[in-house]
Amino acid sequence: MARASHALLADGRVWIIDPVDDPEAMAEVAGLGEPAAVVQLLDRHNRDCREVAERLGVDLLRLPEAIEGSPFEVIDVVDSGIWKEKALWWQEEQVLVVAEAVGTNRFYRPGSAGAGIHLGLRLAPPKGALASYLPQHLLMGHGGPIHGHQATEALQQAMDRSRRDFPAALFGAPAAFLKG
């Protein structure tokens, strides 16, 4: 599933988003600044969130409504009985962090701009939650990031093509999953 974690540095403090406890990555994070918190944006993205938060001696913010003392706006992406997801918007840096709804790996069947919508949301993409944001940095929980003007283009294209590309995504999912 090409998992990705992120560390956001603001005012000398580091917020660690949906971490996988990779020693090399965590060593880089340690060199960025003072850990502020670990943030879990998806209900089922437990990954190594608790372990990393405990080791660093910081709070684990699981599906937060707000993140006090940070420059981030918390966005409700999905809130259903089987899926609860938040995203982060950092206005000053034009960074949008999306845990699961949007991704860039093969499973998401990204369009030409580089991103796609999760198969489980293709018929009802979270346009109301995300379409108004114009990121210069699109960071996702699955796949690589997208930077520059292409970040906004990728997000918009993913939303716009979500339903139309549903059949290809559905029938391509098993092969994409097996290829990694």
Backbone as CSV, one residue per row, in Angstrom:
resi,resn,N_x,N_y,N_z,CA_x,CA_y,CA_z,C_x,C_y,C_z
1,MET,0.817,-1.209,0.000,0.000,0.000,0.000,0.851,1.260,0.000
2,ALA,2.163,1.154,-0.120,3.045,2.330,-0.203,2.710,3.345,0.881
3,ARG,2.838,2.932,2.121,2.504,3.819,3.247,3.472,4.982,3.333
4,ALA,2.940,6.139,3.667,3.758,7.338,3.854,3.366,7.999,5.161
5,SER,4.361,8.507,5.855,4.169,9.281,7.081,4.764,10.650,6.828
6,HIS,4.377,11.611,7.650,4.869,12.968,7.429,5.251,13.616,8.748
7,ALA,6.218,14.521,8.664,6.619,15.336,9.808,6.532,16.788,9.348
8,LEU,5.725,17.574,10.040,5.549,18.980,9.684,6.240,19.840,10.730
9,LEU,7.150,20.692,10.283,7.933,21.549,11.157,7.394,22.968,11.085
10,ALA,6.980,23.489,12.231,6.488,24.868,12.318,6.987,25.473,13.625
11,ASP,7.653,26.596,13.522,8.155,27.310,14.706,9.007,26.424,15.610
12,GLY,9.853,25.598,15.003,10.755,24.751,15.766,10.123,23.523,16.383
13,ARG,8.836,23.317,16.143,8.128,22.153,16.696,7.711,21.231,15.555
14,VAL,7.706,19.926,15.836,7.431,18.927,14.812,6.182,18.135,15.170
15,TRP,5.237,18.113,14.237,4.044,17.286,14.356,4.259,16.091,13.441
16,ILE,4.116,14.894,14.000,4.379,13.659,13.271,3.026,13.049,12.914
17,ILE,2.796,12.876,11.615,1.485,12.476,11.116,1.479,11.006,10.707
18,ASP,0.581,10.220,11.299,0.376,8.806,10.963,1.696,8.048,10.778
19,PRO,2.555,8.037,11.792,3.893,7.476,11.592,3.946,5.954,11.510
20,VAL,4.880,5.518,10.676,5.376,4.148,10.673,6.747,4.267,11.313
21,ASP,7.013,3.455,12.317,8.232,3.602,13.112,9.444,3.021,12.386
22,ASP,9.870,3.730,11.354,11.040,3.361,10.591,12.249,4.054,11.216
23,PRO,13.273,3.301,11.656,14.395,3.920,12.369,15.072,5.054,11.600
24,GLU,15.304,4.869,10.320,15.972,5.910,9.524,15.104,7.172,9.447
25,ALA,13.829,6.995,9.172,12.928,8.152,9.088,12.796,8.842,10.443
26,MET,12.691,8.066,11.510,12.537,8.665,12.835,13.802,9.400,13.261
27,ALA,14.967,8.949,12.796,16.213,9.663,13.087,16.206,11.030,12.398
28,GLU,15.686,11.081,11.180,15.574,12.367,10.484,14.595,13.286,11.197
29,VAL,13.482,12.737,11.632,12.476,13.524,12.359,13.091,14.104,13.627
30,ALA,13.883,13.307,14.327,14.504,13.767,15.581,15.397,14.976,15.353
31,GLY,15.983,15.079,14.173,16.856,16.196,13.875,16.138,17.459,13.430
32,LEU,14.834,17.398,13.264,14.092,18.563,12.772,13.800,19.610,13.844
33,GLY,13.508,19.151,15.041,13.137,20.085,16.098,12.450,19.360,17.238
34,GLU,11.837,20.129,18.119,11.165,19.574,19.296,9.856,18.898,18.885
35,PRO,9.678,17.615,19.239,8.413,16.949,18.919,7.252,17.632,19.647
36,ALA,6.178,17.904,18.929,5.004,18.545,19.510,3.917,17.525,19.822
37,ALA,3.643,16.618,18.864,2.601,15.607,19.040,2.658,14.632,17.881
38,VAL,2.038,13.489,18.089,1.778,12.544,17.013,0.299,12.688,16.684
39,VAL,0.004,12.810,15.394,-1.380,13.024,14.953,-1.817,11.842,14.109
40,GLN,-2.934,11.235,14.486,-3.523,10.131,13.737,-4.757,10.665,13.029
41,LEU,-4.730,10.692,11.688,-5.802,11.301,10.903,-6.881,10.331,10.447
42,LEU,-6.635,9.041,10.569,-7.606,8.043,10.127,-7.854,7.064,11.252
43,ASP,-9.099,6.728,11.498,-9.427,5.860,12.627,-8.669,4.541,12.602
44,ARG,-8.439,3.972,11.449,-7.765,2.675,11.363,-6.273,2.785,11.047
45,HIS,-5.714,3.986,11.036,-4.279,4.182,10.808,-3.524,4.136,12.135
46,ASN,-3.736,3.113,12.910,-3.014,3.014,14.176,-1.514,2.971,13.945
47,ARG,-1.123,2.287,12.871,0.285,2.165,12.518,1.128,2.070,13.786
48,ASP,2.086,2.980,13.959,2.926,2.989,15.155,2.711,4.274,15.949
49,CYS,1.538,4.858,15.822,1.258,6.160,16.450,1.499,6.144,17.956
50,ARG,0.899,5.206,18.651,1.019,5.166,20.103,2.469,4.957,20.545
51,GLU,3.154,4.006,19.899,4.531,3.705,20.269,5.442,4.918,20.076
52,VAL,5.279,5.617,18.945,6.113,6.792,18.669,5.812,7.898,19.675
53,ALA,4.537,8.140,19.947,4.162,9.185,20.913,4.737,8.881,22.295
54,GLU,4.616,7.631,22.739,5.141,7.256,24.054,6.652,7.416,24.116
55,ARG,7.346,6.964,23.082,8.809,7.061,23.082,9.268,8.518,23.098
56,LEU,8.557,9.395,22.394,8.930,10.809,22.341,8.381,11.615,23.515
57,GLY,7.492,11.007,24.298,6.907,11.704,25.440,5.960,12.827,25.039
58,VAL,5.221,12.612,23.937,4.263,13.616,23.465,2.871,13.001,23.382
59,ASP,1.881,13.856,23.255,0.504,13.390,23.149,0.252,12.732,21.799
60,LEU,-0.641,11.740,21.810,-1.194,11.171,20.592,-2.543,11.844,20.387
61,LEU,-2.675,12.568,19.296,-3.926,13.249,18.959,-4.631,12.409,17.907
62,ARG,-5.581,11.607,18.358,-6.300,10.692,17.467,-7.568,11.370,16.978
63,LEU,-7.645,11.581,15.673,-8.798,12.235,15.044,-9.160,13.540,15.763
64,PRO,-8.207,14.443,15.881,-8.475,15.671,16.647,-9.479,16.583,15.953
65,GLU,-10.200,17.331,16.736,-11.100,18.358,16.195,-10.319,19.625,15.890
66,ALA,-9.256,19.850,16.644,-8.359,20.993,16.466,-7.012,20.602,17.045
67,ILE,-5.962,21.320,16.651,-4.634,21.078,17.205,-4.141,22.401,17.763
68,GLU,-4.331,22.553,19.067,-3.947,23.791,19.757,-2.451,24.048,19.607
69,GLY,-2.093,25.292,19.418,-0.690,25.671,19.337,-0.025,25.322,18.019
70,SER,-0.821,24.959,17.033,-0.282,24.612,15.723,-0.861,25.563,14.677
71,PRO,-0.257,25.599,13.504,-0.812,26.424,12.430,-1.833,25.676,11.568
72,PHE,-2.264,24.503,12.000,-3.086,23.632,11.161,-4.580,23.784,11.428
73,GLU,-5.332,23.745,10.349,-6.790,23.639,10.418,-7.112,22.162,10.226
74,VAL,-7.966,21.615,11.073,-8.386,20.225,10.937,-9.656,20.191,10.097
75,ILE,-9.670,19.312,9.111,-10.781,19.184,8.171,-11.449,17.833,8.380
76,ASP,-12.770,17.812,8.470,-13.513,16.555,8.495,-13.641,16.064,7.062
77,VAL,-13.026,14.929,6.750,-13.063,14.390,5.394,-14.191,13.385,5.262
78,VAL,-14.203,12.384,6.141,-15.239,11.341,6.141,-15.622,11.084,7.582
79,ASP,-16.921,10.957,7.823,-17.406,10.625,9.160,-18.608,9.701,9.015
80,SER,-18.321,8.406,8.895,-19.382,7.415,8.775,-19.146,6.331,9.820
81,GLY,-20.044,5.389,9.883,-19.909,4.314,10.854,-18.683,3.442,10.632
82,ILE,-18.188,3.395,9.389,-17.054,2.518,9.086,-15.782,3.274,8.701
83,TRP,-15.856,4.592,8.640,-14.695,5.360,8.173,-14.742,6.736,8.807
84,LYS,-13.716,7.059,9.553,-13.575,8.397,10.139,-12.190,8.900,9.752
85,GLU,-12.182,10.025,9.039,-10.917,10.562,8.559,-10.903,12.082,8.670
86,LYS,-9.758,12.582,9.088,-9.500,14.024,9.147,-8.383,14.320,8.154
87,ALA,-8.224,15.582,7.819,-7.095,16.054,7.020,-6.574,17.312,7.703
88,LEU,-5.381,17.733,7.318,-4.806,18.958,7.856,-4.551,19.944,6.727
89,TRP,-4.884,21.207,6.966,-4.578,22.284,6.046,-3.690,23.280,6.773
90,TRP,-2.543,23.578,6.177,-1.602,24.549,6.706,-1.592,25.707,5.722
91,GLN,-2.401,26.698,6.006,-2.625,27.809,5.090,-1.330,28.525,4.698
92,GLU,-0.515,28.874,5.668,0.701,29.646,5.407,1.616,28.970,4.393
93,GLU,1.722,27.656,4.477,2.599,26.902,3.581,1.845,26.235,2.434
94,GLN,0.527,26.348,2.446,-0.348,25.726,1.445,-0.109,24.218,1.346
95,VAL,-0.100,23.591,2.530,0.100,22.143,2.641,-1.225,21.495,3.001
96,LEU,-1.609,20.469,2.249,-2.780,19.662,2.567,-2.300,18.240,2.815
97,VAL,-2.635,17.707,4.003,-2.262,16.340,4.371,-3.541,15.517,4.435
98,VAL,-3.601,14.459,3.626,-4.781,13.596,3.548,-4.333,12.162,3.819
99,ALA,-4.937,11.537,4.799,-4.484,10.213,5.234,-4.824,9.087,4.267
100,GLU,-6.042,9.043,3.757,-6.497,7.855,3.025,-7.382,8.173,1.832
101,ALA,-8.154,9.216,1.880,-9.134,9.515,0.831,-8.476,9.748,-0.522
102,VAL,-7.290,10.329,-0.525,-6.553,10.635,-1.755,-5.186,9.971,-1.658
103,GLY,-4.721,9.399,-2.753,-3.412,8.760,-2.751,-2.781,8.781,-4.121
104,THR,-1.521,8.376,-4.181,-0.801,8.382,-5.452,-0.290,7.007,-5.876
105,ASN,-0.474,5.991,-5.053,0.045,4.685,-5.457,-0.902,3.997,-6.438
106,ARG,-0.495,2.853,-6.966,-1.268,2.150,-8.002,-2.696,1.813,-7.577
107,PHE,-2.869,1.479,-6.317,-4.204,1.119,-5.823,-5.211,2.246,-6.067
108,TYR,-4.756,3.480,-6.040,-5.631,4.644,-6.211,-5.903,4.965,-7.671
109,ARG,-5.240,4.280,-8.590,-5.408,4.507,-10.022,-5.318,5.998,-10.338
110,PRO,-4.176,6.619,-10.015,-4.053,8.059,-10.221,-4.216,8.453,-11.681
111,GLY,-4.811,9.630,-11.883,-4.961,10.169,-13.225,-3.654,10.786,-13.686
112,SER,-3.698,11.460,-14.811,-2.485,12.028,-15.408,-1.815,13.061,-14.509
113,ALA,-2.575,13.707,-13.621,-1.992,14.702,-12.718,-1.345,14.053,-11.495
114,GLY,-1.617,12.761,-11.260,-0.853,12.041,-10.255,-1.563,11.546,-9.016
115,ALA,-2.840,11.867,-8.816,-3.542,11.408,-7.603,-4.880,10.776,-7.977
116,GLY,-5.360,9.937,-7.075,-6.666,9.315,-7.255,-7.396,9.227,-5.922
117,ILE,-8.659,8.890,-5.995,-9.506,8.748,-4.810,-9.547,7.274,-4.412
118,HIS,-9.560,7.008,-3.130,-9.648,5.641,-2.603,-10.878,4.961,-3.200
119,LEU,-10.726,3.696,-3.536,-11.804,2.930,-4.152,-13.098,3.002,-3.338
120,GLY,-12.983,2.974,-2.017,-14.164,3.012,-1.153,-14.897,4.337,-1.155
121,LEU,-14.291,5.373,-1.731,-14.927,6.704,-1.783,-15.197,7.164,-3.205
122,ARG,-14.902,6.355,-4.185,-15.008,6.775,-5.586,-16.406,7.239,-5.984
123,LEU,-17.432,6.578,-5.483,-18.791,6.967,-5.877,-19.295,8.186,-5.124
124,ALA,-18.665,8.512,-4.014,-19.027,9.703,-3.233,-17.739,10.362,-2.734
125,PRO,-16.952,10.940,-3.640,-15.686,11.543,-3.228,-15.915,12.719,-2.280
126,PRO,-14.958,12.990,-1.411,-15.130,14.049,-0.411,-14.921,15.461,-0.973
127,LYS,-15.646,15.777,-2.036,-15.506,17.091,-2.673,-15.842,18.219,-1.711
128,GLY,-16.924,18.044,-0.948,-17.325,19.095,-0.018,-16.261,19.396,1.011
129,ALA,-15.480,18.391,1.355,-14.444,18.572,2.371,-13.149,19.121,1.793
130,LEU,-12.774,18.694,0.586,-11.429,18.974,0.094,-11.334,19.861,-1.148
131,ALA,-12.374,19.931,-1.943,-12.272,20.588,-3.253,-11.954,22.077,-3.184
132,SER,-12.232,22.736,-2.090,-11.980,24.177,-2.017,-10.520,24.520,-1.691
133,TYR,-9.710,23.532,-1.351,-8.314,23.781,-1.005,-7.448,23.764,-2.260
134,LEU,-6.487,24.680,-2.296,-5.588,24.816,-3.441,-4.144,24.620,-2.959
135,PRO,-3.775,23.367,-2.695,-2.455,23.117,-2.103,-1.312,23.306,-3.094
136,GLN,-0.188,23.694,-2.544,1.075,23.668,-3.284,1.877,22.434,-2.883
137,HIS,1.419,21.779,-1.813,2.044,20.545,-1.334,0.908,19.614,-0.921
138,LEU,0.771,18.496,-1.605,-0.249,17.503,-1.307,0.458,16.276,-0.753
139,LEU,0.273,16.034,0.549,0.911,14.922,1.242,-0.149,13.897,1.594
140,MET,0.091,12.640,1.255,-0.907,11.606,1.453,-0.348,10.434,2.233
141,GLY,-1.215,9.651,2.814,-0.808,8.499,3.607,-0.409,7.293,2.790
142,HIS,-0.664,7.353,1.462,-0.302,6.242,0.574,0.232,6.808,-0.730
143,GLY,1.529,6.639,-0.927,2.169,7.132,-2.138,2.957,8.393,-1.889
144,GLY,3.647,8.826,-2.914,4.508,9.988,-2.804,3.753,11.301,-2.824
145,PRO,4.413,12.364,-2.381,3.789,13.686,-2.360,3.771,14.311,-3.752
146,ILE,2.967,15.352,-3.890,2.931,16.135,-5.125,3.131,17.590,-4.728
147,HIS,4.030,18.281,-5.437,4.368,19.658,-5.083,4.122,20.607,-6.255
148,GLY,4.017,21.899,-5.916,3.836,22.939,-6.917,2.411,23.003,-7.428
149,HIS,2.231,23.666,-8.570,0.877,23.825,-9.115,0.214,22.485,-9.410
150,GLN,1.018,21.440,-9.625,0.470,20.119,-9.918,-0.301,19.545,-8.722
151,ALA,0.007,20.001,-7.510,-0.698,19.492,-6.328,-2.185,19.834,-6.405
152,THR,-2.502,21.083,-6.715,-3.906,21.483,-6.851,-4.549,20.767,-8.024
153,GLU,-3.838,20.704,-9.137,-4.372,20.034,-10.322,-4.674,18.562,-10.027
154,ALA,-3.763,17.885,-9.318,-3.956,16.467,-8.997,-5.167,16.263,-8.099
155,LEU,-5.318,17.127,-7.086,-6.460,17.007,-6.178,-7.771,17.224,-6.929
156,GLN,-7.837,18.264,-7.732,-9.067,18.572,-8.473,-9.395,17.469,-9.483
157,GLN,-8.383,17.007,-10.199,-8.606,15.954,-11.183,-9.088,14.671,-10.498
158,ALA,-8.491,14.343,-9.363,-8.915,13.136,-8.639,-10.392,13.225,-8.265
159,MET,-10.808,14.378,-7.779,-12.221,14.565,-7.415,-13.121,14.491,-8.653
160,ASP,-12.725,15.203,-9.691,-13.549,15.283,-10.900,-13.690,13.950,-11.619
161,ARG,-12.662,13.109,-11.587,-12.669,11.845,-12.329,-13.093,10.651,-11.476
162,SER,-13.365,10.875,-10.224,-13.601,9.790,-9.281,-14.689,8.820,-9.742
163,ARG,-15.853,9.322,-10.045,-16.965,8.444,-10.462,-16.714,7.846,-11.841
164,ARG,-16.270,8.671,-12.758,-16.046,8.209,-14.135,-15.019,7.081,-14.168
165,ASP,-14.002,7.159,-13.318,-12.939,6.151,-13.306,-13.236,4.968,-12.382
166,PHE,-14.417,4.942,-11.780,-14.737,3.878,-10.827,-14.598,2.473,-11.428
167,PRO,-15.166,2.192,-12.613,-15.030,0.820,-13.143,-13.572,0.395,-13.318
168,ALA,-12.736,1.270,-13.860,-11.327,0.921,-14.052,-10.641,0.707,-12.709
169,ALA,-10.977,1.539,-11.733,-10.385,1.391,-10.402,-10.824,0.085,-9.759
170,LEU,-12.093,-0.251,-9.891,-12.630,-1.468,-9.294,-11.974,-2.713,-9.893
171,PHE,-11.915,-2.772,-11.204,-11.365,-3.965,-11.850,-9.842,-3.995,-11.824
172,GLY,-9.208,-2.849,-11.628,-7.749,-2.795,-11.551,-7.201,-2.969,-10.154
173,ALA,-8.071,-2.886,-9.146,-7.618,-2.937,-7.754,-6.865,-4.214,-7.389
174,PRO,-7.365,-5.395,-7.741,-6.627,-6.605,-7.351,-5.198,-6.634,-7.908
175,ALA,-5.036,-6.287,-9.165,-3.698,-6.291,-9.763,-2.807,-5.243,-9.121
176,ALA,-3.354,-4.060,-8.852,-2.573,-2.992,-8.228,-2.145,-3.394,-6.829
177,PHE,-3.030,-4.040,-6.098,-2.722,-4.473,-4.742,-1.612,-5.529,-4.748
178,LEU,-1.691,-6.452,-5.674,-0.689,-7.520,-5.741,0.679,-7.017,-6.179
179,LYS,0.705,-5.981,-7.030,1.973,-5.422,-7.504,2.620,-4.549,-6.448
180,GLY,1.812,-4.064,-5.480,2.360,-3.223,-4.409,2.342,-1.842,-4.794
